[in-house]
């Protein structure tokens, strides 16, 4: 299983690069197959510094474009378009593609270099939550009181924990050496006992800028000394006075800033660097975009100096003040800072403990974005043919267009070809007609064959040949026959027609599969932080205990098939043995039936909804239950309760209800609500395609008996 960890902070200049570098170095020593990913990067004409450092210094086997999700400007645009789901979709897709290549991945959060820190902080939490990976949180103690620092770290820890992101380490960075123990002690008070806490002291060698930072921040041009750009800068001296006064301000590792036409200052600084009587010069920045005259440059080059000389466009004062506030980065070429970071990390961080927790981390939680991604992945691996009887409905055509654009299924549309194409044109739907099969049931060569089959199957119910011929021309019956006969693998209908119009033909012609006594249904409820299966909310009005048990088993198996670890809650108005009554006894009996038939299924019942989903309530009411507080499959006692509950949850929480998906048929047919959105239809097509992978192949459907009776 691939492993990843999210390195996050809540502020700029926290020093998270130190942790990323240290952790990457540790991982590379254990496994060479490590990747790096940044969900959000700044817009820049140059490559992102973090990515460039990691890929080049550690020689990671990935392309630059694979190492990030979106730029900050792309994030802002999508947020302005109220399209946050698209942000998560793109990031998940890019991360999952990278995940297939590597055993381990370090994910590094954003830099908080722009405005809107709260939005950016929340976005990092959502990304970590949707990637379902643990996190390390880093905070800087610089310019903060102890109370301010602990408060900010608690805010970050609570924010990630509330979204069910496991924080495996809290790291305080840039702490005064004398306060390291105090900070560790205070941090341990705000976290879970299993969360590792440590502190790293401030370090001047990392805090001081280098000439690489000057080049990056001021877009400087290197005139001389490009082999010594890693030199550290401790002091800054402005050379705007006479040479005799200027020399008084030179200290060890001083950056000299002077206009490009001050040849006297340039030459005196270079001579001071060579003199035993003066300390070392880190570099010279020529301001104002001025370059020394050729004769002066010739003289400078003749000194055979190692001091880097840079040229920048801003004036002297702007450069001098800008240096104070510019961000400090560890450059890919700055090996001294990289090695310093690794030494500090190894000294103050228990890397083995972090890696042990990181590698052993497991989660069964599935977020809505990850669930939808998994649907697409499953569908794409074995494409199936899905027939859509309502071919002239614009929503159907839009959903079909999305399915085809991602190559997730083969689409068959039923209806008059001219009418279908006119509808698409009228609504601006650009379908690739070469990739779609259009069948008009009234003129299809399959019509006679299907009519005869319907007559054979339904004549005992009073259906004559003429009636069968009429039924075969109905798109719902025609589509159902396509599925039955193996000419399609699944059907989705109901955007225009009633539920009965979709399900009735399936019950009459396809029937239930062996082991299923009836057809039931489930919704996948994509709640803000998880996905749960709700059943039955659409088909069976008032199941008895045996039927309720069958619904629970079918739904648990369906949940597992779609990547949700089933923990089944048999819902009632009481929990455990606290209540009595006919309805409670029905749920209790159904629970016992499931336990006897399928001891492999984790199940609890009767249990109330709050005890099923809320860990605190669940622990109070049923402390020894493996399901209470963490149920993923909700089985309602009747259709009235189930239908109203799923709609209430959907409306009140903004949850996406995917389905209903019918369970129990020999081949997949699924019903849509007449109010279904394009996304609803798209998702139901995916569900149907995945169901078809388990139940169908492309061979002709073979009758198991000479005649079937309904």
Secondary structure, 3 states (H helix, E strand, C coil): CCEEEEEEECCCCCCHHHHHHHHHHHHHHHCCCEEEEEEEECCCCCCCHHHHHHHHHCCCCCCHHHHEEEEHHHHHHHHHCCCHHHHHHHHHHHHHHHHCCCCEEEEECCCCCCCCHHHHHHHHHHHHHHCCCEEEEEEECCCCCHHHHHHHHHHHHHHHHHCCCCEEEEEEEEECHHHHHHHHHHHHCCCCCCCEEEEEECCHHHHCCEHHHHHHHHCCEEEECCCCCCCECCEEEECCCCHHHHHHHCCCCEEEEEECCCHHHHHHHHHHHHCCCCCCEEEEEEECCCCCCHHHHHHHHHCCCCCEEEECCCCHHHHHHHHHHCCCCCCCCCHHHHHHHHHHHHHHCCHHHHHHHHHHCCCCCCCHHHHHHHHHHHHHHCCCEEEECCCCCHHHHHHHHHHHHCCCCEEEEECCHHHHHHHHHHCCCCCCHHHEEEECHHHCCCHHHHHHHHHHHHHHHCCCHHHHHHHHHCHHHHHHHHHHCCCCCEEEECCCCCHHHHHHHHHHHCCECCCCCCCEEEEEEECCCCEEEEECCCCCCCCCHHHHHHHHHHHHHHHHHCCCCCEEEEECCCCCCCCCCHHHHHHHHHHHHHHHHCCCCEEEEEECHHHHHCHHHHHHHCCCCCCCCCCCEEECCCHHHHHHHHHHHHHHHCCEEEEEEEECECCEEEECCCCCCHHHHHHHHHHHHHHHHHHCCCCCCCCCCCCCCC
